[in-house]
Amino acid sequence: MAQLNKNLQHLVTIAQKPARIGIGLMSGTSLDGLDIALCRFTGSGLQTQCELLQFITVPYPDFFKNEVRAIFSRRQVDLEKVCLLNDFIGDYHAGLILQALQTWQIDPAGVDFIASHGQTIYHAPKRLHRQEGYPNATLQIGDGDHIAVKTGVLTISDFRQKQLAAGGEGAPLALYGDVLLGSKAGEDRILINIGGISNLTFLPADGDMGKVLCSDIGPGNTLIDMFCRNYFNRAFDQDSTIAFSGVVNEALLNSLLKHPFFGEAPPKTTGPELFNEEYVRKAQERSGTSHIDPKDIITTLSAFTAKAIADFTRAYLPKGARMFVSGGGAKNPFVMKYLEERLYRTTIADTAALGINPDAKEAILFALLGNEALAGEPLAIGTNPNVLMGKFSFAG
């Protein structure tokens, strides 16, 4: 029998370790920066134990943000730029990983794997593209081979494609990590991440995997941040200062909520391809609110994010479930106050109450998916694809 080559033998060695050290990378649609989470894993599946060893968010420079925004969620782009950025982002992320490891005084040789989400540039579920004969699709760039070769560490990437190939919409993938890290017998839980887009996972008290629900809800920070840049030259609404200074325009809010997406049954996915500047402008035209005070636009968009979450929770989830929030929206006082007022029967806290750093949660979840790709088995959760995800890139 032929002997395994050194790369395949390396996979076997890592998978058989009693504990694995992995790095999870997350770069979201808000383009704040690269989240880098260094984790230690023991076990897999429902027996997974995860310890966050180190975490950092490295802010992106304006150059990087502008380059990605030039191709992000646009139907027509410069294909050469897409090609160049695919390799550039892989190299760039690898450099940030090496800098983080140097800061933490950790030798890359002591890291078993890197799990990279990549940078989403377009998300196209059939419910959005509506093109006959074409499947659900999504595209993340930031090539895994470039990360593996530059860092010298086995890299697992492109997680969403397997989920798509097995019949899913490619999102949200938080489902798998939420189930493994967030479930608690005897307690209904809602784990919600308010990033660029809001998504949540419902974890039933009885542990019945058939009842688990994971779905996108609507916009998170993407519209708020966009209009803060447009009107106030700010990256985001720090401490909701702008939102609290304006008033909710009910006519605009109702117009924003009239899209068919909000009436579709979950699970469902969406992205900035739908919830973008054009979406808001059309809602303003329909509601006759094109010339309202910019402060009121920020206030109304903040209410839009929160009301979509509250409406979804009341419509589809049991009363009395505990809600744990992560992502940038967890630090938005206006959004959190709105949720607390309208979900008064729901106890709301951030995921730190679960021992999960709310800033690091998404990066941890991708590290967990990497651990599953190495040592796990497919887990049946409701109607979601029963697959392991991720493509392997060897360092040599």
C-alpha positions in Angstrom: 0.0 0.0 0.0 1.4 3.4 -1.0 2.5 5.7 1.8 0.6 9.0 2.3 2.5 12.0 1.0 3.7 14.4 3.7 0.8 16.8 3.3 -1.8 14.1 3.8 0.2 12.7 6.7 0.2 16.2 8.2 -3.6 16.2 8.1 -3.8 12.9 9.8 -1.4 14.0 12.5 -3.3 17.2 13.3 -6.7 15.4 13.3 -5.4 12.8 15.8 -4.0 15.4 18.2 -5.7 15.6 21.7 -5.8 19.4 21.2 -5.5 21.6 18.2 -4.4 25.3 18.0 -6.3 27.1 15.2 -6.7 30.7 14.0 -10.0 31.9 12.8 -10.2 34.9 10.4 -13.3 37.0 9.8 -13.5 40.0 7.5 -17.1 41.2 7.3 -19.1 43.3 4.9 -18.6 46.4 7.2 -14.9 46.3 6.3 -13.9 47.4 9.8 -10.8 45.2 9.8 -9.6 41.6 10.1 -10.6 39.7 13.2 -7.9 37.2 14.2 -8.8 34.7 16.9 -6.3 32.2 18.2 -8.1 29.2 19.8 -7.4 25.9 21.4 -9.8 23.1 20.6 -10.3 19.7 22.1 -12.8 17.2 20.8 -15.3 17.9 17.9 -19.0 18.0 17.3 -21.2 18.3 20.4 -18.1 17.4 22.5 -16.1 20.5 21.3 -14.3 22.5 23.9 -13.0 25.9 22.7 -10.7 28.3 24.6 -9.9 31.7 23.1 -6.2 32.3 23.7 -5.7 35.6 21.9 -7.8 38.0 19.8 -7.2 41.1 17.8 -9.0 43.2 15.2 -6.6 44.8 12.8 -8.3 47.9 11.3 -8.2 48.2 7.6 -6.5 51.3 6.0 -8.6 53.5 3.7 -6.7 52.1 0.7 -7.9 48.6 1.4 -11.5 49.6 2.1 -11.7 51.7 -1.1 -10.3 48.9 -3.2 -12.8 46.4 -1.9 -15.7 48.8 -2.1 -14.9 49.3 -5.8 -16.0 45.7 -6.5 -18.2 44.9 -3.5 -21.9 44.0 -4.2 -21.7 45.5 -7.6 -23.1 43.6 -10.6 -20.6 45.2 -13.0 -17.0 45.5 -11.9 -13.4 45.5 -13.3 -12.6 41.8 -13.6 -8.9 42.5 -13.5 -9.4 44.2 -10.1 -11.3 41.1 -8.8 -8.4 38.9 -10.0 -5.7 41.1 -8.4 -7.6 41.5 -5.1 -8.1 37.7 -4.7 -4.4 37.2 -4.5 -3.6 40.5 -2.8 -6.1 39.9 0.1 -4.7 36.4 0.7 -1.2 37.9 1.0 -2.3 40.8 3.0 -4.3 38.7 5.5 -1.2 36.4 5.8 0.9 39.4 6.7 -1.5 40.5 9.4 -1.6 37.0 10.9 2.2 36.9 11.1 2.3 40.3 12.7 -0.3 39.2 15.3 1.7 36.0 16.1 4.8 38.0 16.5 3.0 40.4 18.9 1.8 37.4 20.9 5.3 35.8 20.8 3.9 32.7 19.1 5.9 30.7 16.5 3.7 30.0 13.4 5.0 26.4 13.7 3.0 26.0 16.9 -0.3 26.7 15.0 -2.0 23.7 13.5 -4.4 25.5 11.1 -5.8 28.7 9.9 -9.5 28.9 9.0 -10.2 31.9 6.7 -13.7 33.2 5.8 -12.3 35.5 3.1 -13.8 38.7 1.9 -17.3 38.5 0.5 -17.7 40.5 -2.6 -21.1 39.2 -3.8 -23.9 37.2 -2.4 -26.6 35.9 -4.9 -29.2 33.6 -3.5 -31.9 32.6 -6.1 -34.5 34.7 -4.1 -32.4 37.7 -5.0 -31.0 37.1 -8.5 -34.1 35.3 -9.9 -32.3 34.1 -13.0 -33.8 30.9 -14.4 -31.5 27.9 -14.4 -28.9 29.4 -12.0 -28.4 28.2 -8.5 -27.7 30.0 -5.2 -24.3 31.5 -5.3 -21.8 33.6 -3.3 -18.2 34.7 -3.8 -15.5 35.3 -1.2 -12.0 36.3 -2.3 -8.6 36.1 -0.5 -7.0 33.0 -1.8 -6.2 30.3 0.8 -3.0 29.1 -0.9 -1.5 32.5 -0.5 -2.2 32.5 3.2 -0.8 28.9 3.6 2.4 29.5 1.7 3.2 32.9 3.3 2.5 31.8 6.9 3.7 28.2 6.5 0.4 27.0 8.2 -2.2 24.7 6.8 -5.1 26.9 5.7 -8.8 26.0 5.3 -11.0 28.4 3.4 -13.9 28.9 1.1 -16.3 27.4 3.6 -19.5 28.6 2.0 -19.2 26.6 -1.3 -19.8 23.2 0.2 -23.0 24.4 1.9 -24.2 25.8 -1.4 -23.3 22.7 -3.3 -25.4 20.7 -0.8 -28.5 22.8 -1.4 -28.0 25.7 1.1 -27.8 29.4 0.4 -24.3 29.7 1.6 -25.3 31.7 4.7 -25.5 32.2 7.6 -22.8 29.7 8.7 -23.0 30.8 12.3 -25.5 28.0 12.7 -22.9 25.3 13.2 -20.8 27.1 15.7 -23.8 28.5 17.6 -25.2 25.0 18.1 -21.8 23.6 19.3 -20.9 26.4 21.6 -24.2 28.1 22.6 -26.7 25.3 23.4 -27.9 24.8 26.9 -30.4 22.1 28.0 -33.5 23.5 29.6 -33.1 27.0 28.1 -34.4 28.5 24.9 -31.7 30.7 23.4 -31.3 33.2 20.6 -27.8 34.0 19.4 -27.9 37.0 17.2 -25.0 38.6 15.3 -25.6 42.2 14.2 -22.8 42.8 11.7 -23.3 44.3 8.3 -26.3 42.0 8.0 -28.3 40.7 11.1 -28.6 37.0 11.5 -29.7 34.7 14.3 -29.7 31.2 15.5 -32.5 29.8 17.7 -31.4 27.0 20.0 -34.3 25.1 21.6 -34.3 24.1 25.3 -35.0 20.5 24.5 -31.9 20.1 22.3 -34.1 18.9 19.3 -31.9 19.7 16.3 -35.0 19.7 14.1 -36.2 22.9 15.8 -33.0 24.8 15.4 -33.5 27.8 13.2 -30.8 30.0 11.6 -31.6 32.8 9.3 -30.6 36.2 8.1 -33.1 38.9 9.3 -32.2 42.0 7.4 -29.7 44.9 7.5 -27.4 45.2 10.5 -24.9 48.0 10.5 -24.5 48.3 6.7 -27.0 51.0 6.0 -26.3 53.0 9.2 -22.6 53.0 8.4 -23.1 53.9 4.8 -25.2 57.0 5.5 -22.9 58.0 8.3 -20.1 58.1 5.8 -22.3 59.9 3.2 -23.7 62.6 5.5 -21.4 63.0 8.4 -18.0 61.7 7.2 -18.0 59.1 10.0 -17.2 55.4 9.7 -20.1 54.6 12.1 -22.5 56.2 14.6 -20.3 56.1 17.7 -22.4 55.6 20.8 -25.5 56.3 18.6 -24.9 60.0 19.1 -26.5 60.8 15.7 -29.4 58.4 16.1 -30.3 59.8 19.5 -30.2 63.3 18.1 -32.9 62.7 15.5 -36.4 61.2 15.3 -37.8 58.1 13.6 -39.6 59.0 10.4 -42.5 56.5 10.5 -43.3 56.9 6.8 -39.8 56.1 5.8 -39.5 53.2 8.3 -42.7 51.6 6.9 -41.5 52.0 3.4 -38.2 50.4 4.2 -40.0 47.4 5.8 -42.2 46.8 2.7 -39.8 44.6 0.7 -41.1 41.0 0.1 -38.0 39.7 1.8 -39.5 40.5 5.2 -42.6 38.4 4.4 -40.7 35.3 3.3 -40.5 32.4 5.7 -37.1 31.6 7.2 -34.5 30.3 6.8 -33.4 33.0 4.2 -30.3 35.0 3.4 -29.7 38.5 2.1 -26.9 41.0 1.8 -25.9 44.5 0.8 -26.8 43.5 -2.8 -30.3 44.3 -1.6 -29.9 46.6 1.4 -27.9 49.4 -0.1 -28.0 53.1 -0.9 -30.4 52.6 -3.8 -32.8 50.6 -1.6 -33.0 53.6 0.8 -33.3 56.2 -1.9 -36.2 54.3 -3.5 -37.9 53.9 -0.1 -37.6 57.7 0.4 -39.1 58.4 -3.0 -42.1 56.1 -2.2 -42.7 57.7 1.1 -42.0 61.3 0.1 -39.1 61.6 2.6 -36.2 62.5 0.2 -35.5 65.8 1.9 -35.7 64.9 5.6 -32.9 65.9 8.0 -29.9 63.6 7.7 -30.0 63.0 11.4 -33.5 61.6 11.0 -32.3 59.2 8.3 -29.7 57.8 10.7 -32.3 57.4 13.4 -34.8 55.8 11.1 -32.2 53.4 9.7 -31.2 52.4 13.2 -34.8 51.8 14.0 -35.1 49.8 10.7 -32.3 47.4 11.8 -33.9 46.9 15.3 -37.5 46.6 14.2 -36.7 44.0 11.6 -35.0 42.0 14.4 -37.9 42.5 16.8 -40.6 41.6 14.3 -38.8 38.4 13.2 -38.3 37.4 16.9 -42.0 37.9 17.7 -43.2 36.1 14.6 -41.0 33.0 14.6 -39.5 32.4 18.1 -41.0 31.5 21.4 -41.5 34.1 24.1 -39.2 34.0 27.0 -36.1 32.9 25.1 -32.8 34.5 26.2 -31.1 36.6 23.6 -27.3 36.9 23.3 -26.0 39.6 21.0 -22.6 39.9 19.2 -21.2 42.0 16.4 -20.9 45.8 16.0 -24.6 46.2 16.6 -24.2 44.9 20.2 -22.4 48.2 20.9 -25.1 50.4 19.3 -27.1 51.8 22.3 -30.0 52.9 20.1 -30.5 49.5 18.5 -30.2 47.7 21.9 -32.6 50.1 23.6 -35.1 49.7 20.8 -34.9 45.9 21.1 -35.2 45.9 24.9 -38.3 48.1 24.7 -40.1 46.0 22.1 -38.9 42.6 23.3 -39.7 43.3 27.0 -40.3 39.6 27.7 -36.9 38.7 26.4 -33.7 38.9 28.5 -31.0 40.5 26.3 -27.2 40.4 27.0 -24.1 40.2 24.8 -22.4 36.9 24.3 -19.8 37.7 27.0 -22.5 36.2 29.4 -21.8 32.9 27.7 -18.1 33.3 28.0 -17.8 34.2 24.3 -16.1 37.5 23.4 -18.8 39.3 21.3 -16.1 41.0 19.2 -14.4 37.7 18.5 -17.4 35.4 18.0 -17.5 35.3 14.2 -13.7 34.6 14.0 -14.1 31.9 16.7 -16.9 30.3 14.7 -14.7 30.0 11.6 -11.9 28.5 13.7 -14.5 26.0 14.9 -15.5 25.2 11.4 -11.8 24.5 10.6 -11.6 22.2 13.6 -14.7 20.3 12.3 -13.2 20.0 8.8 -10.2 18.3 10.4 -11.7 16.2 13.2 -15.5 16.3 13.0 -18.3 14.5 11.3 -21.3 16.0 9.5 -23.9 17.2 11.9 -27.6 17.1 11.0 -29.3 20.3 12.1 -32.9 20.9 10.9 -33.1 21.2 7.2 -29.6 22.5 6.8 -27.0 20.7 4.7 -25.4 17.9 6.6 -21.8 18.5 5.5 -18.3 19.5 6.6 -17.1 22.6 4.9 -13.8 24.1 3.8 -11.0 23.6 1.2 -7.5 22.7 2.3 -4.4 24.6 1.2 -1.1 23.1 2.2 2.0 25.3 2.9 4.2 23.4 0.6 
